Amino acid sequence: MLAFWAEVRLFTDLRGHYGPFYGPIWFYLASTLLCGFALLAHLDRPRLRTPALRSNRLLWSCAALLVGGLGVLYAQAPIIMSSPVSITQSDVILILQAYVDRFRSGEIVYRYLTNLPYPLFPNHLPLQWLPYVPADALGIDYRWWALGIVLLIGFGAYMAFLNAQRLHWLLFGAAALLPAVVLRRMIVTDHMLFAQVVEFTIIAYYCALVASIFSRSALLQAVALVLCLLSRYSVIFWVPVFLWILWRERGHVHAFTVAAFTALGIVLIYVKPFLSEDWTIFTHALSEYKIATFGEWTHTNGGDSKPIHLFTGLGFGSFFYTYVPGDIATRIAWIQKAHILCSLGAAGIGALTYWQLRRRIDYRVLALVSLSFYLTTFYAFIQIPYAYLISLTVFVSAFVVVVAFCAPTSLAVAQQQDTEPDSAKRKARIG
């Protein structure tokens, strides 16, 4: 719990307090230690022979969603109402509006945007903007829509996960309010953190992904993977690890079903309607990201003539900018290589940890911890460490905290809960 408390504080009121070099290190260490402590908690506790509690907690869950949602709304609503969408603050919402306008009018979505002060080729995946088609049709501000998505889908997935855990009712009550408390603290500490972006939708996707790890449904797991893969590339190196774990623990049929449904979703949502119309979309998007990265690394609007987003106390970009020799392009190339290598390394460490502890810890806990550690590493080396992007890792850590406090069941019971008798290894449960 102390590690999570340190992680939250280092992201909120202590962000930048320890400077642009020590701050990212402490933040990364706090997140990593939380993963380690969660594993140790399950190693050290005696395993119970009874399954997780099945008491009716629906009323408590609904009350927590209501109270937590009202607390978040009380903090975020005045910010949205007093902060009109502005290109001087962020271009994210204006870009998404352009995608939605083209989609609704039947135009080609993925071609150069002309409604911005600068030319831009669309580099957002479909599930970053498709959820706002209904909001646009209803005339609702995208930020309100995104807030609704995280409160209903994101926190709802968290509640579904929480209800499946073995927790004392006092711990359950505290845990039920945890995401809302964390989100409210983020908003109160930094009013502009989510003022001009719709990151809430991405947070909701990853909450659904974590909850799906503890689900028996191959379909739900595939849907969660599609949501994440078609919104950002962040999770791409971890997906093979997850499928491998499912292959070993749930059987090859279940793993293949998840992979097949995931591939089908990607084809139906992205490849067929968009990518097949222009196979250069993907490479163009990567080129635009490189251009945006170079622009941020050369945009020195900070008081010390350094790129402000690299020196906020989040991410290791400040190290590469300061200590890597050569011009800006060379430094960016180095952090890009480090980003890929360290992300692959984090996924590998997660796989190795599962292999070493697979007989001692529930595989779902190992999958969750590996995801949390992977995302922490991925965002630590991201080239433009916007705070709203990195906020995602804190919400994933909230799931890890809950797991750390849960009384672990014996592996036999866990497998019984998560599989069908005599046929789990041969038939995937789809619905």
Order of alpha helices (4+ residues) and beta strands (2+ residues): alpha-alpha-alpha-alpha-alpha-alpha-alpha-alpha-alpha-alpha-alpha-alpha-alpha-alpha-alpha-alpha-alpha-alpha-alpha
